[in-house]
């Protein structure tokens, strides 16, 4: 049985969502890269990293994206990447999602990013967006949210 369609505007196209995710991933990678330089002084020589620094940087590799998506989506229901394309996370009634919804959808994103199966889960999420009636990924199913075009895009599409 298919899930009932949510009220309000239709879900954002997958290509827009992927582009927004790419922008957000680049931002978080830049932040992580700057922290690597700050912690090590030489990011090209990881063999010189002491174990404590390596552990801290490994944790930051997971915490930075989680914190980024949680903070932006929890406070504004959008991230810089989503805002660039006019996308916003909404609840089942089409209202701006809040902290609880952002936490649920991003805890699942964090869990899926762990381990070697991350790319498989990302592919499954993209497939669900395309093949389900609600056009949502697993985290959105769990949180009762949907990414929609509900803001004026910064980049005219």
C-alpha positions as CSV (number, residue, x, y, z in Angstrom):
1,X,0.0,0.0,0.0
2,X,1.4,3.4,-0.9
3,X,1.6,6.2,1.7
4,X,-1.0,8.9,1.5
5,X,0.1,12.0,-0.3
6,X,0.9,15.0,1.9
7,X,-0.9,18.3,1.7
8,X,0.5,21.4,0.1
9,X,2.9,21.9,-2.7
10,X,4.6,19.0,-4.4
11,X,8.0,17.8,-3.4
12,X,11.0,19.4,-4.9
13,X,12.6,17.8,-8.0
14,X,15.3,15.3,-7.3
15,X,17.9,17.2,-9.4
16,X,17.3,20.4,-7.3
17,X,17.6,18.4,-4.1
18,X,20.8,16.7,-5.3
19,X,22.3,20.1,-6.3
20,X,21.5,21.6,-2.9
21,X,23.0,18.5,-1.2
22,X,26.2,19.0,-3.3
23,X,26.5,22.6,-2.2
24,X,25.9,21.7,1.5
25,X,28.5,18.9,1.2
26,X,31.0,21.2,-0.3
27,X,30.5,23.7,2.6
28,X,30.9,21.0,5.2
29,X,34.0,19.6,3.5
30,X,35.5,23.1,3.5
31,X,34.8,23.4,7.2
32,X,36.3,20.0,7.9
33,X,39.3,20.8,5.7
34,X,40.0,24.0,7.5
35,X,39.8,22.2,10.8
36,X,42.3,19.6,9.5
37,X,44.7,22.4,8.7
38,X,44.1,24.0,12.1
39,X,44.6,20.7,14.0
40,X,47.6,19.4,12.0
41,X,49.3,22.3,10.3
42,X,50.0,20.0,7.4
43,X,46.9,18.2,5.9
44,X,49.0,16.4,3.3
45,X,51.0,14.5,5.8
46,X,48.5,12.4,7.8
47,X,51.2,9.9,8.8
48,X,52.5,12.6,11.2
49,X,49.2,12.9,12.9
50,X,49.2,11.7,16.5
51,X,46.4,9.2,17.3
52,X,44.4,11.7,19.4
53,X,44.3,14.2,16.6
54,X,43.3,11.5,14.1
55,X,40.4,10.4,16.4
56,X,39.2,14.0,16.9
57,X,39.3,14.6,13.2
58,X,37.5,11.3,12.5
59,X,34.7,12.3,14.9
60,X,34.5,15.8,13.4
61,X,34.1,14.2,9.9
62,X,30.8,12.8,11.2
63,X,29.7,15.6,13.6
64,X,30.2,18.5,11.3
65,X,27.7,17.5,8.6
66,X,25.2,16.3,11.3
67,X,25.5,19.5,13.2
68,X,25.3,21.6,10.0
69,X,22.1,20.0,8.8
70,X,20.6,19.9,12.2
71,X,21.3,23.5,13.0
72,X,20.2,25.0,9.7
73,X,17.1,22.8,9.3
74,X,16.1,23.0,12.9
75,X,16.3,26.8,13.0
76,X,15.2,27.8,9.5
77,X,14.0,24.5,7.9
78,X,16.5,25.1,5.1
79,X,20.3,24.9,4.6
80,X,22.4,27.3,2.5
81,X,22.3,24.8,-0.3
82,X,18.5,24.3,-0.1
83,X,18.1,28.1,0.2
84,X,20.2,28.6,-2.9
85,X,17.6,26.6,-4.9
86,X,14.5,27.8,-3.0
87,X,13.9,24.5,-1.1
88,X,12.6,24.1,2.4
89,X,11.8,21.2,4.7
90,X,8.1,21.2,5.6
91,X,6.0,19.0,7.9
92,X,2.9,17.0,6.8
93,X,0.7,20.0,6.7
94,X,3.1,22.1,4.6
95,X,4.4,24.2,7.5
96,X,8.0,24.8,8.1
97,X,9.6,21.9,9.9
98,X,11.2,22.4,13.3
99,X,13.8,21.0,15.6
100,X,12.2,17.6,16.2
101,X,11.7,16.9,12.5
102,X,15.2,18.0,11.7
103,X,16.7,15.8,14.4
104,X,14.8,12.7,13.2
105,X,15.6,13.1,9.6
106,X,19.3,13.9,10.3
107,X,19.9,11.1,12.8
108,X,19.0,8.7,10.1
109,X,21.3,10.6,7.7
110,X,24.1,10.2,10.2
111,X,23.4,6.5,10.8
112,X,23.4,5.9,7.1
113,X,26.7,7.7,6.6
114,X,28.5,5.3,8.9
115,X,30.4,2.4,7.3
116,X,30.9,1.2,3.8
117,X,27.2,1.0,2.9
118,X,26.8,4.8,2.9
119,X,26.8,5.0,-0.9
120,X,24.2,2.2,-1.2
121,X,21.9,4.0,1.3
122,X,22.3,7.3,-0.6
123,X,21.3,5.5,-3.8
124,X,18.3,3.9,-2.0
125,X,17.3,7.3,-0.7
126,X,17.4,8.8,-4.3
127,X,15.4,5.8,-5.6
128,X,12.7,6.3,-2.9
129,X,12.4,10.0,-3.8
130,X,11.8,8.9,-7.4
131,X,9.6,5.9,-6.8
132,X,7.3,6.7,-3.9
133,X,4.1,8.7,-4.1
134,X,5.3,11.2,-1.5
135,X,8.7,11.7,-3.1
136,X,10.6,11.5,0.2
137,X,13.7,9.8,1.5
138,X,13.8,7.5,4.5
139,X,14.6,10.3,7.0
140,X,11.6,12.2,5.7
141,X,9.3,9.2,6.0
142,X,10.4,8.8,9.6
143,X,10.1,12.5,10.4
144,X,6.9,13.1,8.5
145,X,8.6,15.8,6.4
146,X,9.1,16.7,2.7
147,X,11.5,18.9,0.9
148,X,9.5,21.4,-1.2
149,X,10.1,24.4,-3.4
150,X,8.6,27.0,-1.1
151,X,11.1,29.8,-1.1
152,X,12.3,32.2,-3.8
153,X,15.4,30.6,-5.2
154,X,18.6,32.6,-4.9
155,X,19.7,31.1,-8.3
156,X,16.9,31.6,-10.9
157,X,16.0,28.2,-12.2
